[in-house]
Each structure stands twice: as C-alpha cells, then as structure tokens.
Amino acid sequence: MSQTFIKIACIALLFSFSSVSFAHNEDPKDPKKVSVIVDELKPGFATLSWVDTEITSIRINSNNGQVIPSIPVMDATSLHLNGLINGTYEISFLIGDKVIATENLTVNK
C-alpha cells in the first residue's frame, strides 16, 4: 500500500509541475520577438518581422538623410525593404503611438 501511495504522490507532483510551467505566458511585446534580417546577397534589401499582430506601424529613422515615412502594417507580421542606401537605420515597432521595440540596421554596400 505504501508503494501505491508513493506512485500516486509522484504522479500528482509531476502534474503540479507541468501545470505551473504552462501557466507562464511570454510577453507578446518582448523586444526579442522582432527581427531585422539583412539580405547579404542583395545589399540594401532587408526583411522586418514580428510576432505581435497588434503592431500598427513601423517607423524608420536614418542617419543618412533618406526619408522614410511611418509605414502602416495592420494585421501584417513582416515587411520587406529594398533600395536602402548606405547608412544606419533605427527601426521602431509601434502600437499606436507607443514604441514597443527598436532594432538597428546598418547598410554598407
């Protein structure tokens, strides 16, 4: 009878650990959930991607004078950029007016 009790106690303990691990949800606005991927074969081309479908726009600031207006991206999870000239770009991912993540991109053709 004590072996049965020990087995049941071990099974109950395993289930309690698994339920605790499933209770933890990652923050969907975690900056690590955005990425900027440069196409090494095509200088000036890059792909922005993100997992948070609440992102409404992407703002790109450059240090080289290239003007890129805010880009609305409702319901999208990626954006392809091309024709970027040499320089450094600060890419901000926004929900409304709030910046939730920022990544840097350097283009050097």
A tleap script that builds the chain and sets N, CA, C and O, in Angstrom:
source leaprc.protein.ff14SB
mol = sequence {
  NMET SER GLN THR PHE ILE LYS ILE ALA CYS
  ILE ALA LEU LEU PHE SER PHE SER SER VAL
  SER PHE ALA HIE ASN GLU ASP PRO LYS ASP
  PRO LYS LYS VAL SER VAL ILE VAL ASP GLU
  LEU LYS PRO GLY PHE ALA THR LEU SER TRP
  VAL ASP THR GLU ILE THR SER ILE ARG ILE
  ASN SER ASN ASN GLY GLN VAL ILE PRO SER
  ILE PRO VAL MET ASP ALA THR SER LEU HIE
  LEU ASN GLY LEU ILE ASN GLY THR TYR GLU
  ILE SER PHE LEU ILE GLY ASP LYS VAL ILE
  ALA THR GLU ASN LEU THR VAL ASN CLYS
}
set mol.1.N position { 0.820 -1.188 0.000 }
set mol.1.CA position { 0.000 0.000 0.000 }
set mol.1.C position { 0.863 1.251 0.000 }
set mol.1.O position { 0.473 2.248 -0.608 }
set mol.2.N position { 1.987 1.244 0.636 }
set mol.2.CA position { 2.845 2.415 0.661 }
set mol.2.C position { 3.464 2.690 -0.710 }
set mol.2.O position { 3.701 3.849 -1.051 }
set mol.3.N position { 3.731 1.648 -1.504 }
set mol.3.CA position { 4.251 1.853 -2.858 }
set mol.3.C position { 3.201 2.522 -3.744 }
set mol.3.O position { 3.536 3.382 -4.559 }
set mol.4.N position { 1.948 2.138 -3.591 }
set mol.4.CA position { 0.869 2.760 -4.363 }
set mol.4.C position { 0.747 4.240 -3.987 }
set mol.4.O position { 0.599 5.099 -4.856 }
set mol.5.N position { 0.811 4.523 -2.704 }
set mol.5.CA position { 0.734 5.902 -2.250 }
set mol.5.C position { 1.885 6.731 -2.822 }
set mol.5.O position { 1.678 7.860 -3.267 }
set mol.6.N position { 3.080 6.178 -2.811 }
set mol.6.CA position { 4.250 6.881 -3.340 }
set mol.6.C position { 4.084 7.134 -4.838 }
set mol.6.O position { 4.412 8.221 -5.315 }
set mol.7.N position { 3.579 6.145 -5.590 }
set mol.7.CA position { 3.358 6.327 -7.033 }
set mol.7.C position { 2.345 7.430 -7.293 }
set mol.7.O position { 2.553 8.278 -8.161 }
set mol.8.N position { 1.253 7.418 -6.545 }
set mol.8.CA position { 0.216 8.450 -6.728 }
set mol.8.C position { 0.777 9.823 -6.364 }
set mol.8.O position { 0.506 10.806 -7.054 }
set mol.9.N position { 1.547 9.895 -5.298 }
set mol.9.CA position { 2.144 11.170 -4.885 }
set mol.9.C position { 3.108 11.685 -5.947 }
set mol.9.O position { 3.137 12.883 -6.229 }
set mol.10.N position { 3.900 10.787 -6.541 }
set mol.10.CA position { 4.837 11.195 -7.601 }
set mol.10.C position { 4.094 11.694 -8.828 }
set mol.10.O position { 4.480 12.700 -9.423 }
set mol.11.N position { 3.029 10.998 -9.212 }
set mol.11.CA position { 2.238 11.425 -10.382 }
set mol.11.C position { 1.600 12.782 -10.118 }
set mol.11.O position { 1.611 13.654 -10.987 }
set mol.12.N position { 1.046 12.964 -8.927 }
set mol.12.CA position { 0.442 14.254 -8.578 }
set mol.12.C position { 1.481 15.365 -8.604 }
set mol.12.O position { 1.203 16.472 -9.067 }
set mol.13.N position { 2.663 15.073 -8.112 }
set mol.13.CA position { 3.731 16.063 -8.117 }
set mol.13.C position { 4.138 16.437 -9.543 }
set mol.13.O position { 4.366 17.612 -9.830 }
set mol.14.N position { 4.231 15.454 -10.435 }
set mol.14.CA position { 4.568 15.735 -11.832 }
set mol.14.C position { 3.517 16.608 -12.494 }
set mol.14.O position { 3.847 17.542 -13.226 }
set mol.15.N position { 2.236 16.300 -12.233 }
set mol.15.CA position { 1.178 17.123 -12.811 }
set mol.15.C position { 1.213 18.547 -12.279 }
set mol.15.O position { 0.937 19.489 -13.022 }
set mol.16.N position { 1.546 18.719 -11.011 }
set mol.16.CA position { 1.593 20.073 -10.459 }
set mol.16.C position { 2.726 20.875 -11.089 }
set mol.16.O position { 2.563 22.070 -11.337 }
set mol.17.N position { 3.882 20.240 -11.356 }
set mol.17.CA position { 4.975 20.946 -12.026 }
set mol.17.C position { 4.601 21.322 -13.449 }
set mol.17.O position { 4.917 22.423 -13.900 }
set mol.18.N position { 3.936 20.428 -14.160 }
set mol.18.CA position { 3.583 20.724 -15.550 }
set mol.18.C position { 2.555 21.838 -15.627 }
set mol.18.O position { 2.611 22.655 -16.546 }
set mol.19.N position { 1.616 21.896 -14.688 }
set mol.19.CA position { 0.629 22.969 -14.733 }
set mol.19.C position { 1.264 24.309 -14.424 }
set mol.19.O position { 0.838 25.327 -14.968 }
set mol.20.N position { 2.282 24.336 -13.555 }
set mol.20.CA position { 2.981 25.590 -13.266 }
set mol.20.C position { 3.727 26.056 -14.504 }
set mol.20.O position { 3.731 27.251 -14.798 }
set mol.21.N position { 4.359 25.147 -15.239 }
set mol.21.CA position { 5.121 25.558 -16.412 }
set mol.21.C position { 4.216 26.060 -17.522 }
set mol.21.O position { 4.622 26.937 -18.285 }
set mol.22.N position { 3.008 25.538 -17.638 }
set mol.22.CA position { 2.096 26.010 -18.672 }
set mol.22.C position { 1.441 27.329 -18.287 }
set mol.22.O position { 0.939 28.043 -19.155 }
set mol.23.N position { 1.438 27.662 -17.005 }
set mol.23.CA position { 0.793 28.889 -16.559 }
set mol.23.C position { 1.595 30.127 -16.941 }
set mol.23.O position { 1.036 31.223 -16.982 }
set mol.24.N position { 2.878 29.986 -17.220 }
set mol.24.CA position { 3.724 31.123 -17.566 }
set mol.24.C position { 3.592 31.427 -19.060 }
set mol.24.O position { 3.918 30.593 -19.905 }
set mol.25.N position { 3.115 32.616 -19.371 }
set mol.25.CA position { 3.000 33.044 -20.768 }
set mol.25.C position { 4.046 34.108 -21.037 }
set mol.25.O position { 4.286 34.978 -20.199 }
set mol.26.N position { 4.664 34.040 -22.195 }
set mol.26.CA position { 5.649 35.053 -22.548 }
set mol.26.C position { 4.949 36.338 -22.948 }
set mol.26.O position { 3.850 36.311 -23.503 }
set mol.27.N position { 5.578 37.444 -22.670 }
set mol.27.CA position { 5.040 38.750 -23.030 }
set mol.27.C position { 5.109 38.919 -24.540 }
set mol.27.O position { 6.203 38.885 -25.105 }
set mol.28.N position { 3.962 39.102 -25.220 }
set mol.28.CA position { 3.990 39.230 -26.683 }
set mol.28.C position { 4.696 40.494 -27.169 }
set mol.28.O position { 5.025 40.598 -28.351 }
set mol.29.N position { 4.932 41.452 -26.276 }
set mol.29.CA position { 5.599 42.691 -26.665 }
set mol.29.C position { 7.073 42.660 -26.298 }
set mol.29.O position { 7.705 43.711 -26.191 }
set mol.30.N position { 7.620 41.489 -26.107 }
set mol.30.CA position { 9.026 41.302 -25.807 }
set mol.30.C position { 9.849 41.762 -27.010 }
set mol.30.O position { 9.618 41.279 -28.119 }
set mol.31.N position { 10.805 42.685 -26.827 }
set mol.31.CA position { 11.606 43.166 -27.952 }
set mol.31.C position { 12.317 42.047 -28.714 }
set mol.31.O position { 12.657 42.221 -29.884 }
set mol.32.N position { 12.544 40.908 -28.071 }
set mol.32.CA position { 13.207 39.809 -28.762 }
set mol.32.C position { 12.311 39.164 -29.813 }
set mol.32.O position { 12.768 38.320 -30.584 }
set mol.33.N position { 11.058 39.549 -29.850 }
set mol.33.CA position { 10.128 38.955 -30.798 }
set mol.33.C position { 10.019 39.764 -32.089 }
set mol.33.O position { 9.093 39.565 -32.874 }
set mol.34.N position { 10.954 40.663 -32.302 }
set mol.34.CA position { 11.052 41.378 -33.570 }
set mol.34.C position { 12.425 41.082 -34.150 }
set mol.34.O position { 13.383 40.844 -33.414 }
set mol.35.N position { 12.512 41.099 -35.478 }
set mol.35.CA position { 13.824 40.844 -36.078 }
set mol.35.C position { 13.991 41.643 -37.354 }
set mol.35.O position { 13.026 41.977 -38.042 }
set mol.36.N position { 15.232 41.935 -37.644 }
set mol.36.CA position { 15.631 42.605 -38.876 }
set mol.36.C position { 16.645 41.688 -39.540 }
set mol.36.O position { 17.721 41.444 -38.995 }
set mol.37.N position { 16.304 41.188 -40.702 }
set mol.37.CA position { 17.159 40.245 -41.416 }
set mol.37.C position { 17.653 40.910 -42.693 }
set mol.37.O position { 16.865 41.284 -43.561 }
set mol.38.N position { 18.969 41.050 -42.790 }
set mol.38.CA position { 19.586 41.688 -43.956 }
set mol.38.C position { 19.859 40.611 -45.003 }
set mol.38.O position { 20.349 39.528 -44.682 }
set mol.39.N position { 19.537 40.920 -46.250 }
set mol.39.CA position { 19.833 40.000 -47.349 }
set mol.39.C position { 21.258 40.272 -47.809 }
set mol.39.O position { 21.518 41.258 -48.498 }
set mol.40.N position { 22.170 39.400 -47.428 }
set mol.40.CA position { 23.593 39.592 -47.741 }
set mol.40.C position { 23.869 39.544 -49.243 }
set mol.40.O position { 24.851 40.123 -49.709 }
set mol.41.N position { 23.023 38.868 -49.995 }
set mol.41.CA position { 23.226 38.767 -51.442 }
set mol.41.C position { 22.711 39.986 -52.200 }
set mol.41.O position { 23.099 40.220 -53.344 }
set mol.42.N position { 21.840 40.759 -51.562 }
set mol.42.CA position { 21.277 41.949 -52.187 }
set mol.42.C position { 21.441 43.130 -51.234 }
set mol.42.O position { 20.544 43.397 -50.435 }
set mol.43.N position { 22.551 43.835 -51.298 }
set mol.43.CA position { 22.742 44.988 -50.407 }
set mol.43.C position { 21.606 46.005 -50.571 }
set mol.43.O position { 21.183 46.303 -51.688 }
set mol.44.N position { 21.130 46.522 -49.464 }
set mol.44.CA position { 20.029 47.480 -49.490 }
set mol.44.C position { 18.670 46.819 -49.340 }
set mol.44.O position { 17.645 47.501 -49.343 }
set mol.45.N position { 18.649 45.488 -49.208 }
set mol.45.CA position { 17.408 44.752 -49.009 }
set mol.45.C position { 17.392 44.176 -47.598 }
set mol.45.O position { 18.415 43.697 -47.109 }
set mol.46.N position { 16.233 44.221 -46.943 }
set mol.46.CA position { 16.096 43.662 -45.601 }
set mol.46.C position { 14.643 43.245 -45.393 }
set mol.46.O position { 13.736 43.732 -46.068 }
set mol.47.N position { 14.448 42.349 -44.460 }
set mol.47.CA position { 13.105 41.925 -44.080 }
set mol.47.C position { 12.930 42.176 -42.594 }
set mol.47.O position { 13.752 41.756 -41.780 }
set mol.48.N position { 11.855 42.862 -42.249 }
set mol.48.CA position { 11.482 43.080 -40.859 }
set mol.48.C position { 10.396 42.068 -40.541 }
set mol.48.O position { 9.492 41.852 -41.348 }
set mol.49.N position { 10.478 41.451 -39.379 }
set mol.49.CA position { 9.408 40.531 -38.993 }
set mol.49.C position { 9.134 40.658 -37.506 }
set mol.49.O position { 10.002 41.056 -36.730 }
set mol.50.N position { 7.912 40.313 -37.123 }
set mol.50.CA position { 7.478 40.419 -35.740 }
set mol.50.C position { 6.345 39.429 -35.526 }
set mol.50.O position { 5.701 38.989 -36.478 }
set mol.51.N position { 6.108 39.086 -34.269 }
set mol.51.CA position { 5.049 38.133 -33.951 }
set mol.51.C position { 3.821 38.800 -33.351 }
set mol.51.O position { 2.754 38.188 -33.317 }
set mol.52.N position { 3.938 40.013 -32.884 }
set mol.52.CA position { 2.817 40.712 -32.247 }
set mol.52.C position { 1.917 41.323 -33.321 }
set mol.52.O position { 2.293 42.294 -33.977 }
set mol.53.N position { 0.731 40.749 -33.493 }
set mol.53.CA position { -0.185 41.243 -34.533 }
set mol.53.C position { -0.848 42.557 -34.150 }
set mol.53.O position { -1.602 43.114 -34.948 }
set mol.54.N position { -0.585 43.070 -32.936 }
set mol.54.CA position { -1.127 44.370 -32.540 }
set mol.54.C position { -0.285 45.521 -33.076 }
set mol.54.O position { -0.712 46.673 -33.005 }
set mol.55.N position { 0.897 45.238 -33.611 }
set mol.55.CA position { 1.745 46.306 -34.158 }
set mol.55.C position { 0.996 46.977 -35.303 }
set mol.55.O position { 0.497 46.318 -36.215 }
set mol.56.N position { 0.932 48.313 -35.231 }
set mol.56.CA position { 0.157 49.064 -36.224 }
set mol.56.C position { 1.033 49.788 -37.241 }
set mol.56.O position { 0.587 50.077 -38.352 }
set mol.57.N position { 2.285 50.086 -36.861 }
set mol.57.CA position { 3.146 50.785 -37.816 }
set mol.57.C position { 4.612 50.572 -37.478 }
set mol.57.O position { 4.979 50.176 -36.372 }
set mol.58.N position { 5.436 50.856 -38.487 }
set mol.58.CA position { 6.888 50.781 -38.362 }
set mol.58.C position { 7.415 52.171 -38.691 }
set mol.58.O position { 7.037 52.760 -39.703 }
set mol.59.N position { 8.282 52.690 -37.841 }
set mol.59.CA position { 8.899 53.990 -38.091 }
set mol.59.C position { 10.387 53.743 -38.308 }
set mol.59.O position { 11.036 53.052 -37.522 }
set mol.60.N position { 10.920 54.323 -39.394 }
set mol.60.CA position { 12.331 54.125 -39.724 }
set mol.60.C position { 13.003 55.484 -39.787 }
set mol.60.O position { 12.615 56.346 -40.575 }
set mol.61.N position { 14.010 55.667 -38.954 }
set mol.61.CA position { 14.813 56.889 -38.966 }
set mol.61.C position { 16.193 56.530 -39.489 }
set mol.61.O position { 16.753 55.499 -39.118 }
set mol.62.N position { 16.743 57.377 -40.350 }
set mol.62.CA position { 18.071 57.094 -40.882 }
set mol.62.C position { 19.016 58.240 -40.551 }
set mol.62.O position { 18.594 59.375 -40.329 }
set mol.63.N position { 20.304 57.915 -40.523 }
set mol.63.CA position { 21.308 58.943 -40.261 }
set mol.63.C position { 21.904 59.475 -41.557 }
set mol.63.O position { 22.842 60.272 -41.519 }
set mol.64.N position { 21.381 59.052 -42.694 }
set mol.64.CA position { 21.980 59.413 -43.976 }
set mol.64.C position { 21.116 60.369 -44.800 }
set mol.64.O position { 21.436 60.638 -45.958 }
set mol.65.N position { 20.042 60.879 -44.233 }
set mol.65.CA position { 19.195 61.814 -44.940 }
set mol.65.C position { 18.074 61.161 -45.743 }
set mol.65.O position { 17.213 61.866 -46.271 }
set mol.66.N position { 18.064 59.833 -45.849 }
set mol.66.CA position { 16.984 59.156 -46.561 }
set mol.66.C position { 15.719 59.261 -45.711 }
set mol.66.O position { 15.714 58.887 -44.539 }
set mol.67.N position { 14.646 59.777 -46.319 }
set mol.67.CA position { 13.395 59.975 -45.594 }
set mol.67.C position { 12.485 58.782 -45.861 }
set mol.67.O position { 12.169 58.468 -47.008 }
set mol.68.N position { 12.071 58.129 -44.788 }
set mol.68.CA position { 11.145 57.008 -44.903 }
set mol.68.C position { 9.983 57.303 -43.961 }
set mol.68.O position { 10.169 57.343 -42.745 }
set mol.69.N position { 8.783 57.511 -44.509 }
set mol.69.CA position { 7.647 57.822 -43.634 }
set mol.69.C position { 7.239 56.585 -42.824 }
set mol.69.O position { 7.605 55.460 -43.163 }
set mol.70.N position { 6.471 56.815 -41.744 }
set mol.70.CA position { 5.938 55.693 -40.979 }
set mol.70.C position { 5.105 54.820 -41.907 }
set mol.70.O position { 4.368 55.320 -42.757 }
set mol.71.N position { 5.232 53.535 -41.736 }
set mol.71.CA position { 4.573 52.577 -42.620 }
set mol.71.C position { 3.496 51.851 -41.819 }
set mol.71.O position { 3.813 51.160 -40.850 }
set mol.72.N position { 2.207 51.996 -42.210 }
set mol.72.CA position { 1.164 51.238 -41.511 }
set mol.72.C position { 1.260 49.760 -41.879 }
set mol.72.O position { 1.441 49.418 -43.047 }
set mol.73.N position { 1.137 48.884 -40.877 }
set mol.73.CA position { 1.289 47.447 -41.121 }
set mol.73.C position { 0.190 46.623 -40.452 }
set mol.73.O position { 0.430 45.480 -40.064 }
set mol.74.N position { -0.976 47.171 -40.317 }
set mol.74.CA position { -2.057 46.477 -39.609 }
set mol.74.C position { -2.231 45.047 -40.102 }
set mol.74.O position { -2.309 44.789 -41.303 }
set mol.75.N position { -2.290 44.126 -39.150 }
set mol.75.CA position { -2.517 42.700 -39.391 }
set mol.75.C position { -1.395 42.004 -40.152 }
set mol.75.O position { -1.562 40.850 -40.546 }
set mol.76.N position { -0.271 42.652 -40.370 }
set mol.76.CA position { 0.868 42.018 -41.040 }
set mol.76.C position { 1.860 41.538 -39.988 }
set mol.76.O position { 1.801 41.964 -38.835 }
set mol.77.N position { 2.765 40.657 -40.384 }
set mol.77.CA position { 3.815 40.206 -39.472 }
set mol.77.C position { 5.197 40.281 -40.116 }
set mol.77.O position { 6.179 39.795 -39.553 }
set mol.78.N position { 5.268 40.895 -41.304 }
set mol.78.CA position { 6.583 41.102 -41.922 }
set mol.78.C position { 6.487 42.243 -42.924 }
set mol.78.O position { 5.409 42.604 -43.395 }
set mol.79.N position { 7.642 42.790 -43.227 }
set mol.79.CA position { 7.733 43.892 -44.181 }
set mol.79.C position { 9.076 43.785 -44.882 }
set mol.79.O position { 10.108 43.616 -44.233 }
set mol.80.N position { 9.066 43.883 -46.197 }
set mol.80.CA position { 10.301 43.811 -46.982 }
set mol.80.C position { 10.716 45.229 -47.373 }
set mol.80.O position { 9.906 46.011 -47.869 }
set mol.81.N position { 11.976 45.542 -47.144 }
set mol.81.CA position { 12.532 46.839 -47.517 }
set mol.81.C position { 13.534 46.630 -48.637 }
set mol.81.O position { 14.287 45.656 -48.635 }
set mol.82.N position { 13.540 47.545 -49.587 }
set mol.82.CA position { 14.563 47.489 -50.637 }
set mol.82.C position { 14.936 48.901 -51.033 }
set mol.82.O position { 14.203 49.850 -50.757 }
set mol.83.N position { 16.071 49.035 -51.678 }
set mol.83.CA position { 16.539 50.348 -52.116 }
set mol.83.C position { 17.124 51.188 -51.001 }
set mol.83.O position { 17.233 52.407 -51.137 }
set mol.84.N position { 17.501 50.558 -49.900 }
set mol.84.CA position { 18.113 51.325 -48.816 }
set mol.84.C position { 19.534 51.706 -49.205 }
set mol.84.O position { 20.287 50.895 -49.745 }
set mol.85.N position { 19.886 52.962 -48.918 }
set mol.85.CA position { 21.239 53.417 -49.221 }
set mol.85.C position { 22.121 53.215 -47.991 }
set mol.85.O position { 21.620 52.945 -46.900 }
set mol.86.N position { 23.431 53.345 -48.169 }
set mol.86.CA position { 24.360 53.157 -47.047 }
set mol.86.C position { 23.977 54.055 -45.886 }
set mol.86.O position { 23.639 55.225 -46.063 }
set mol.87.N position { 24.037 53.481 -44.701 }
set mol.87.CA position { 23.743 54.249 -43.503 }
set mol.87.C position { 23.240 53.350 -42.397 }
set mol.87.O position { 23.156 52.130 -42.537 }
set mol.88.N position { 22.910 53.991 -41.298 }
set mol.88.CA position { 22.349 53.280 -40.153 }
set mol.88.C position { 20.896 53.689 -40.001 }
set mol.88.O position { 20.556 54.869 -40.084 }
set mol.89.N position { 20.052 52.709 -39.781 }
set mol.89.CA position { 18.619 52.929 -39.656 }
set mol.89.C position { 18.160 52.451 -38.291 }
set mol.89.O position { 18.533 51.367 -37.842 }
set mol.90.N position { 17.350 53.266 -37.637 }
set mol.90.CA position { 16.715 52.864 -36.390 }
set mol.90.C position { 15.271 52.512 -36.736 }
set mol.90.O position { 14.512 53.352 -37.219 }
set mol.91.N position { 14.909 51.266 -36.484 }
set mol.91.CA position { 13.586 50.775 -36.852 }
set mol.91.C position { 12.778 50.596 -35.570 }
set mol.91.O position { 13.148 49.816 -34.693 }
set mol.92.N position { 11.668 51.330 -35.473 }
set mol.92.CA position { 10.810 51.274 -34.291 }
set mol.92.C position { 9.508 50.577 -34.652 }
set mol.92.O position { 8.885 50.881 -35.669 }
set mol.93.N position { 9.110 49.643 -33.810 }
set mol.93.CA position { 7.855 48.914 -33.972 }
set mol.93.C position { 6.857 49.541 -33.003 }
set mol.93.O position { 7.126 49.624 -31.805 }
set mol.94.N position { 5.699 49.984 -33.515 }
set mol.94.CA position { 4.754 50.742 -32.707 }
set mol.94.C position { 3.380 50.095 -32.639 }
set mol.94.O position { 2.917 49.457 -33.584 }
set mol.95.N position { 2.741 50.284 -31.481 }
set mol.95.CA position { 1.317 50.022 -31.325 }
set mol.95.C position { 0.723 51.389 -31.038 }
set mol.95.O position { 0.928 51.950 -29.961 }
set mol.96.N position { -0.013 51.922 -32.003 }
set mol.96.CA position { -0.485 53.307 -31.886 }
set mol.96.C position { 0.710 54.232 -31.907 }
set mol.96.O position { 1.506 54.201 -32.846 }
set mol.97.N position { 0.847 55.059 -30.877 }
set mol.97.CA position { 1.986 55.968 -30.759 }
set mol.97.C position { 3.084 55.419 -29.852 }
set mol.97.O position { 4.117 56.066 -29.677 }
set mol.98.N position { 2.878 54.248 -29.279 }
set mol.98.CA position { 3.819 53.689 -28.302 }
set mol.98.C position { 4.824 52.760 -28.982 }
set mol.98.O position { 4.443 51.793 -29.642 }
set mol.99.N position { 6.111 53.065 -28.814 }
set mol.99.CA position { 7.183 52.219 -29.338 }
set mol.99.C position { 7.326 51.026 -28.406 }
set mol.99.O position { 7.542 51.191 -27.205 }
set mol.100.N position { 7.205 49.810 -28.967 }
set mol.100.CA position { 7.337 48.620 -28.126 }
set mol.100.C position { 8.666 47.905 -28.335 }
set mol.100.O position { 9.071 47.091 -27.505 }
set mol.101.N position { 9.351 48.207 -29.448 }
set mol.101.CA position { 10.652 47.595 -29.692 }
set mol.101.C position { 11.404 48.442 -30.711 }
set mol.101.O position { 10.798 49.087 -31.566 }
set mol.102.N position { 12.714 48.432 -30.612 }
set mol.102.CA position { 13.566 49.160 -31.557 }
set mol.102.C position { 14.739 48.266 -31.947 }
set mol.102.O position { 15.355 47.618 -31.101 }
set mol.103.N position { 15.031 48.246 -33.232 }
set mol.103.CA position { 16.172 47.497 -33.752 }
set mol.103.C position { 16.986 48.430 -34.636 }
set mol.103.O position { 16.447 49.400 -35.168 }
set mol.104.N position { 18.272 48.154 -34.800 }
set mol.104.CA position { 19.131 48.941 -35.676 }
set mol.104.C position { 19.528 48.102 -36.890 }
set mol.104.O position { 19.709 46.887 -36.800 }
set mol.105.N position { 19.657 48.776 -38.012 }
set mol.105.CA position { 20.052 48.136 -39.268 }
set mol.105.C position { 21.146 48.993 -39.886 }
set mol.105.O position { 20.996 50.207 -40.018 }
set mol.106.N position { 22.237 48.357 -40.260 }
set mol.106.CA position { 23.317 49.063 -40.957 }
set mol.106.C position { 23.429 48.506 -42.360 }
set mol.106.O position { 23.554 47.298 -42.564 }
set mol.107.N position { 23.380 49.421 -43.331 }
set mol.107.CA position { 23.529 49.041 -44.735 }
set mol.107.C position { 24.873 49.563 -45.191 }
set mol.107.O position { 25.175 50.749 -45.051 }
set mol.108.N position { 25.684 48.663 -45.740 }
set mol.108.CA position { 27.003 49.023 -46.223 }
set mol.108.C position { 27.232 48.258 -47.537 }
set mol.108.O position { 27.665 47.106 -47.532 }
set mol.109.N position { 26.936 48.913 -48.636 }
set mol.109.CA position { 27.039 48.251 -49.942 }
set mol.109.C position { 28.477 48.195 -50.418 }
set mol.109.O position { 28.749 47.672 -51.499 }
savepdb mol mol.pdb
quit
